[in-house]
Amino acid sequence: MDTRFNMFDNEIAVKFFKRFANAGMVIQQSPLPKSTQELVSLRASQINGCGWCIDMHTKEATAASETSVRLNLVAAWRESTVFTAAEQAALALAEEGTRLADAHQGVSDETWDQVRKHYDDDQVAALVSLVALINAANRLAVIVHQQGGSYQPGMFATAFD
């Protein structure tokens, strides 16, 4: 599979990505733990089959000292013992917020209650925004067949300044 369109070489796409990256900075600078941000981004990307984003968030998490055991178990987080109750709530929200069409109610009340139990208002705002943002990023990359494998940690930190 070849990349269909290079979004990084198009003026309109680059303008869009600058604004997209700015939205991401709001989340990155929020009180939502960085490890939770990467785990949520990785899980949504796995569900959406986004190789580019899986590559990015695995490498960013590793660079931030996330363990390989936890990264390897993200896809099976319900059947593992390495995630906190707060992380499990965030992963459940990521899954239900990504698979909106799979349930008539979207995010369940049970998942929402767990999220509210473990996160304050600012963290909830960041978490909900993150689920929306990573799903948008996944769709952008999947549509143009942006392939994983070439991402380097920190690559986007200054790419769109």
Helices and strands as residue ranges (DSSP letters): G 7-9, H 11-28, H 34-48, H 51-63, H 68-73, G 74-79, H 85-98, G 100-102, H 109-118, H 121-143
